[in-house]
Amino acid sequence: MAEHAIPEVRVLAAADAAVPFLMQEIRSLVQQGGPGSQQRPLISFATGGTFAALFRALDSEIQQGHLSTSDFVGTHLDEYMSFEPQRPGGMVHELTLRCPALRDMLARGSFLPVPCHGAEGSLRAHEERIERAGGIKLQMLGIGRNGHIAFSEPGASFEEGFHVTALAESTRVDAKARFVPDQPPRRAVTAGMKSILGAERIILCAFGLDKAEAVQLMLQGEVHGACPASALRMHKNVLVLLDPAAASNLDAGATASASN
């Protein structure tokens, strides 16, 4: 079997302790892309509940003037099929609810929403916009209970870019609360593993006992499409942030503890 990289893994005392790590990554990128820089860094956000505390912190930093929405370009991983940016329940809508400051970026065109209708031409155009922006400098990820990242479900090819996918039933169950009384969508547009692995740096966060099995498969199982997140071991610059519950299935010695 081909050799794969071993991601850096840190176990934090609690999920909220991830926020300082993530905010420091954003600040560092912004500083690198300061006034003399040719291009603002492109940051791709995961929009699940795992990152709710980060978005609150990011909004606070922007509102207080410590960061500016002109300091970086933003995008995200996925969107429910046919969900326009401000449709309730959609990914961009949830993101701007949690971080209202990003609405300014959306209005100015410096936040690149995933094309929600899934037309092949629009997906390739989205990939070209990412490329023209200098590529993704920082990709934030969560992980699903079945090992999916973005909406790249088990069985997906590692060679896919942005594409339309059917959602696994477990993914729809996990999303049900945001659509009550309606049913969650069955299809979505998502970044594929090829798109995700194209980022310069990746940070994946996983918290809670219900993520422990997926985390173990990602880090210590076979690199295989049955666990899409295992593809991250094909990338050489990945940081995995866990709480003790999410790390509970890992072999001893596989992680480093972080005190902050």
Buried (B, 14 or more C-beta within 10 A) or exposed (E): EEEBEEBEBBBBEEBEBBBBBBBEBBBBBBEEBEEEEEEBBBBBBBBBBBBBBBBEBBBBBBEEEEBEBEBBBBBBBBBBBBBEBEBEBBBBBBBBEBBEBBBBBBEEEBBBBBBBEBEEEBBEEBBEBBEEBBEBBBBBBBBBBBBBBBBBBBEBEBEBBBBBBEBBEBBBEBBEEBBEEEEBBEBBBBBBBBBBBBBBBBBBBBBEEEBBBBBBBBBEBEBBBBBBBBBBBBBEBBBBBBBBBBBBBBEEEBBEEBEE
